[in-house]
């Protein structure tokens, strides 16, 4: 998730944690009207949009669900995560945590943690005081402390890693300079989920932008809060930054495979899938992708092209649609004005280029958003798209994942290992 907008009435776009957007569908979306339909498809660069996920019955797997969720949001893939006080059985199991391959690390709303919140030690900033983080969205922000926890996903455990607890500090502590950006989104209903689990290619959520003193004043998301107040931007060493759980697993720590079942082009009431941890570490996680593309540190393919123009492309399960700029596709009107509403389904192709010079292409369909959203019973769609004014990249959001195995290789270069990659 990297950008977001807010719309009113039928649909409002919410959220982004270092990533793209989420669309909220309310009960009265059925009154929006429209027409059209379509389906996702791909070029020969993969095995097609009809792959079925494996059963989520092994220790390195966890089930994915797309349904109404905690706030009636469409195309929101969620998993269940267990958070524990480090080294103990004092735990909370939290469902409907957004699966987001476009961000890095676990962020949980404090109300979902309940009494466990007080058992998780708050990290201390090197400059002194509690270490908090302000996460920005295009339409708002979240605010909360960073704490140490054991993070368990199915049979995998990342021990004693930093997570963010959203909404555990009073609003009066929110820094007005550098943090406040639109709406306060510190609750599950405002966020649209009980939390976000970022399983992208980066090992931590900020890197040098927050850990190098020269970058702090302009770029740091982290704040030192002496006595829990008077919070000011501060340096956060990478060991204190919110951490991607995957590289902290004892095994199966080199990547993740997101597998979503195919769905109808007219949408579905729900959808299922499986997350498989590790790539080539177990009998169930070999890399069968047609093409592997090495990426930059954020997981982006920066040399891709669309309509003859060079463009950065990324594959982000935390974004609920395809988002890209194409003024030849008719836009919806009114409250859906950021979404595509062609009179008939439109097909577009983005050409992918990896840092390793691997090439391929993805051909996708864009249907009429008004028609897709007119069925209030459906929460999963594989042909929803739109454009965001500030987005100059090509976002292959959740619709891209239906019927595919999508692989993410963790960036291991800091320890002399492999470069980050995506594959399908």
Buried (B, 14 or more C-beta within 10 A) or exposed (E): BBBBBBBEEBBBBBBBBBBBBBBBBBEEBBEBBBBBBBBBBBBEBBBBBEBBBBEBEBEBBBBBBBBBBBBBBBBBBBBBBBBBBBEEEBBBEBBBBBBBBBBBBBBBBBBBBEEBBEBBEBBBBEBEBBBBBBBBBBBBBBBBBBBBBBBBBBEBBBBBBBBBBBBBBEEEBBBEEBBBBEEBBBBBEBBBBBBBBBBBBBBBBBBEBBBEEEBBEEBBBBBBBEEBEEBBBBBBBBEBBBBBBBBBBEEBBBBBBBBBBBBBBBBBEEBBBBBBBBBEBBEBBEBEBBBBBBBBBBBBBBBBBBBEEEBBBBBBBBBBBBBBBBEEBBBBEEBBEBBBBBEEBBEBEBBBBBBEEBBBBBBBBBBBBBBBBBBBEBBBBBBBBBBBEEBEBBBBBBBBBBBBBBBBBBBBEEEEEBBBBBBB
